[in-house]
Amino acid sequence: MLTLQFVPYEEIEGLSSGERVRKLLGMVKDDKIVVLEGRLKKEEEAGLIRKTMEEINDRFKGIELSVIYPEKKKTIGRTIRSNIADMLLGQRQGLTIIGPASLIKEIRKDPDKIQLLTHDKNRKKKRKR
Amino acid sequence: MINVIQRFIQKVLKDLFRKKKHIKLGLYGPPNGGKTTIANRICQDWLGEEMGSISSIPHETREVNVKEQISIKSGKKELLFNLVDTPGIATKIDYEDFVKHGLSVKKAKERAKEATKGVIDAIKWLDDMDAVIVVLDSTYDPYSQVNITIIGNLQARNIPVLIVANKVDLKKSDIKKIEAAFPQYEVVGISAKYGKHMDQFYEALFALVG
């Protein structure tokens, strides 16, 4: 059985970068597939990879990570609006999927749909969102 | 607009490099893209010696390696740099994958442990780079999150980037896909293994930091 854990942006909004990484990674280590509203900062994504590497052992093999972000053609007005919205509200646009590598073999983006390819002893399963 | 600002910042940085004696030029990318093969090719071309060992087993490079004082020339121009070959960045490392490549369980576990440390070091070194060559295997899908995270982090730090689409000698190679994935950066297609298009690579390197 797979558990999808939805994390609204408000849940990480007030946390520091380190706390965000620890919170999300903690859920993934509990074998949950995290569906985060919005995105982490680029430095936080690197921090998540770094922290993941520190935690890898015989049981925990790492993570699969994917960020879905609506890449509309950027006009000057849209860029300014988007940057102001990011500053005021945080990076709420898009969706971040993080899952344990022991469960998820690969995450594919298409770009409007996400495919989670899971590990299965007998056959591969595809789950579409 | 963002591209214009980015180009301006890169130009300012480039002007700064002209005044520096040795810039730190990093090789970054996912495992098995050919970073060490490119490092070896550059060192062979300009120093007559190799830099590190290569292997078909992922995570062969598990430590950051630095080759100092490489000087490359193009006409009257000269570029001096320290080349930093970094371990491949990954989000998962499973020792069982190394066992499948024929390693004993003990050696596979050791390799996995070293590889995780290597990824941490590679990320730590990001802040020290003056310019970076992102090395991608052109036979693979470039839209992986690791590639996007690496390039996003370089962009956030305003570090000039050149993308190398390696392994163009292979049939599955698709440079256009890499160009489409990262349109804001110059992409050079090469085969580091066979030395194909290295002249174009050096030209692009001069354009980046020369």
Interface residues (C-beta under 8 A of the other chain):
Chain A: K41 K42 E43 E45 A46 I49 R50 T52 M53 E54 I56 D58 K61 G62 I63 E64 L65 S66 V67 K74 I76 T79 A101 I107 K109
Chain B: M1 I2 I89 A90 T91 K92 I93 D94 Y95 K109 A112 T116 K117 V119 I120 I123 K124 L126 Y143 Q145 V146 I148 T149 G152 N153 Q155 A156
